[in-house]
Amino acid sequence: MSTSIDVYPSTSTVPNLGEFAAAVHAILIEHQDNPTVVRTLGKFDAASAVPTVERLTEVAGRLRPRRTSDPDVSLDMVGNDYGWLSVDAIESGFDFYFCSADDYFEDLPHSAVVDDYAERAKQLGTLDGFPFDDAASVGWCWYIRLQATQPLRTRLLAGLAAAALARITNGFIHVDPR
C-alpha cells in the first residue's frame, strides 16, 4: 500500500532546489520542539537539520542517475528526472516528482482534482479565499509517493516537506491513499 502526498501550487513560479531546501529547513526549525516531532524525529539543532535536496536524472547507459544539488536548479523535473530530499540529522530521505497535466497518471485531469478539492473545502468551510482558480490554471503539481513500509520519520519528514513546498508556492496539499 502506498500514499501520495500531492502539492498543487497556485502560482506559476517554480522554486529551485535552494528555495525548497530553505523552506524545509524553516519548517523543521519551526517545529523542532513539537512533542510529536521530537518523539518521531528526535532532537536536532538548526545546523544539523539543513536538508539536502537533489535532482536526479536517469541517463541511458549509466547504472546510477546523474545527481546535482546546485541550489539554482529548478524543481520542474521532466521525463525521468526526480528529486531526492534527505536530512542527515534525521537519518531519512525520500523521492519526489514533478508532474504536468500532460504526464501525470491520475484518474482525473489536474483541474478536476483542484475543482474537487475546492468543493470539499467549501463544504467544510476551510481555505476561504484560497485561489483555487489559479491553482487549476497552473497545470502541474509535485507528488511524494510513500510506501507503508517506510519508517514514520520518513513519512513525517515528507509531510513537513510538502507543507514547505505548499508554503513557497501558495499551494495546497492533497493526500490520496492508493
N, C-alpha and C positions, 0 to 999 in steps of 0.2 A: 504494500500500500504506500502511496506517495501523496504528498500535498504540494500544491503550487501556491506560492505567495506572489501575486502579481502587483506591480506598481504602475498605475495609469497616470501619467503626467497631464497637467492642464496647460503647460507652457511648451512651446516648440523648441526651446533651448535644451540641447543635450549636454549634460555635465561631462566633465572629464574625470579621469581616474583620481587626480589630486583633489578635486572638489568632493567627490564621493568619499574618499578616504577621510578628509577633514570633517565631513558631516557625520560619518560613522563614529569617528573619534569623539566628536562633541556629544553625541547621544550616549556613548559609553561613559563618558565623564559625568554627564548629567545624571545618570542612573547608577553610578558605581556604588553608592551607599544604600540602594534599594535592597531590602532584605531578600527578595526573590532573586535578584541579580547576584548578590553576594553568595547565596546558597547554591546557585546554579553555576556561576562562572568563577567564584572565588574572589578574594580581594586582589585588587590590582591598582597600580598608581597610573597617573596620566601618561608618564613617559613610556611605560610598558604596554599601554593599551592602544598604541598607534597601529592602525590596520595597514596591511599590505594589500593593495588592490592591483591586480594584474589583468592584462588582456592576453588571451592565448589564441594563437592562430594555428589551425591544423594545416600542415603542409604535406602535400603528396611526396612520398618517398622518405619522409622522416618518421622515426619511431616516436618522437616526442614533439609536442607542439612548440612553436616559437613563442617566447614569453617576453612581455615588456611591462614594466611598472612606471614608465615615463608618465609623470603626473599630467602632462598636456595631452595625452592620448584620449580620444573621445570614447564614450560609452555606447556609441552606435555600432555595435558589433554585428556584422552581417555575415551571411554564409555560415561557415564552420567556426567562426570566431566566438569566443565566450569569455566571461570574466571569472576571476577567482579572487575571493576575499578571505584573508586569514588574519588572525591576531595571535602573535606568539604567546603573550601572557595568558591567553585563554586556551591555548593549545587546540585551536579549532579553525575550520575553514569550510567553505562551500563554493559551488559554482553558480553562476547566474547568467542569464541570457537576455539579449535584446531581440524583440520581435516586432516587425512591422505588420500592418494589417494584411499585407500580401503573403507573408510566410508563416504566420502564427497558426498553430494547429488546434485551434479551439473550435468547438461546435458552433459557436455564434460569431458573427463578424465583430470586430473591435467596437464599433459604435453601438451595437446591440448590447454588448456586455456593459458598456458605460451607461446606456439608457436604462437597463435593468437595475443597475446599482443605484442610479438616480431615483428611480421609482421606489425602491425599497427604502432608501434614505429619507425620502419624502414621507412615506408611511410611518416611519419610526420617528420622524421629527429630528433627524440628525443632519449634520453638514449643511445647515441653512446657509444660503449664499455661496455655496461651492460652485465653481464654474464648470458644471458638467458638460455644457455645450462645447466649451473649449477643449475639455478632455476628449470628447468624442471626435472632435475635428483633428486632433493631433495625429492619430493613426498609428501609434506604436505604444509599446509598454515594455517593461522588463519583467522577467519572472525568475523566481528561485524555486527550483524543484528539490524537495526534501523527501528523503525516504524514512520509513518508520524505524529503521534500524540505526539511524544517525543519533548520536547522543543528544540529550536535552540541551547541553551547552551550545551545540551547533545550531539547533533549532531556535534557541533564544537569540543567539548572535544574528542569525538570518532575519528574524523578526525585527530586531533593532536596526539592522542594515536597511531593511525595507522601509522602516519609518524614516530613516535618514534620507533615503532616496526620494520618498514622498515629500519630505520637508523641502528639499532643494529644488524640486520640480513642481511644487504646489500641486502634488498629486494625491491620489487616494490608493489605499491598499485593498485588494480583493483577494480573498482566500478561497480556493476551490479544492475541497478534498476530492481526490480521484481514486 
